Amino acid sequence: MYLACLYAENFRIFGAAPQKDGDKDASLSLDFGPATNVLVGENDSGKTAIHRCDPPVPADDRG
């Protein structure tokens, strides 16, 4: 089992999805692959926020 995608809205540094034309999309949408995925970025760019969005995996599902 792996996390295939992650969507965050109004969580930590990620804001709302656009409500009308011309609005900025501040939400986050990521697609992950079944292999290793690495998050790289500058300080305060949202790496820890992404980590905290990740739902915990039950111990018996860790493969």
C-alpha positions as CSV (number, residue, x, y, z in Angstrom):
1,M,0.0,0.0,0.0
2,Y,1.2,3.5,-0.8
3,L,-0.1,7.0,-0.6
4,A,-1.1,7.8,-4.2
5,C,-2.1,11.5,-3.8
6,L,-2.5,14.2,-1.2
7,Y,-4.7,17.3,-1.3
8,A,-4.6,20.0,1.4
9,E,-6.8,23.1,1.7
10,N,-6.8,25.6,4.5
11,F,-4.1,23.7,6.4
12,R,-1.0,25.4,7.8
13,I,0.6,27.4,4.9
14,F,-1.8,26.0,2.3
15,G,-4.8,28.2,1.7
16,A,-8.1,27.9,-0.1
17,A,-8.9,26.6,-3.6
18,P,-10.1,29.4,-6.0
19,Q,-13.7,30.3,-5.5
20,K,-14.1,32.4,-8.7
21,D,-12.2,33.2,-11.8
22,G,-9.0,35.1,-11.1
23,D,-8.6,33.8,-7.6
24,K,-5.2,32.4,-6.7
25,D,-5.1,28.7,-6.0
26,A,-3.3,28.4,-2.6
27,S,-4.3,24.7,-2.0
28,L,-1.9,21.8,-2.5
29,S,-2.3,18.8,-4.7
30,L,0.4,16.2,-5.1
31,D,0.6,12.8,-6.8
32,F,3.0,10.2,-5.5
33,G,4.5,7.1,-7.1
34,P,4.9,3.7,-5.6
35,A,8.7,4.1,-5.3
36,T,10.5,6.5,-3.0
37,N,9.3,10.1,-3.1
38,V,11.5,13.0,-1.8
39,L,10.4,16.4,-0.7
40,V,13.0,19.1,-1.3
41,G,12.5,22.8,-0.7
42,E,13.7,25.9,1.1
43,N,12.8,26.6,4.8
44,D,9.2,27.5,5.4
45,S,8.1,26.1,2.0
46,G,5.7,23.5,3.4
47,K,7.7,20.3,3.7
48,T,6.7,19.7,7.4
49,A,3.1,20.7,6.7
50,I,3.0,18.0,4.0
51,H,4.4,15.5,6.4
52,R,1.8,16.4,9.0
53,C,-1.0,15.9,6.4
54,D,0.1,12.4,5.8
55,P,-2.4,10.0,7.6
56,P,-0.8,7.5,9.9
57,V,-0.5,4.0,8.5
58,P,-1.6,1.1,10.8
59,A,1.4,-1.1,11.8
60,D,-0.1,-4.2,10.1
61,D,-0.3,-2.3,6.8
62,R,3.4,-1.3,6.5
63,G,4.4,-4.2,4.4
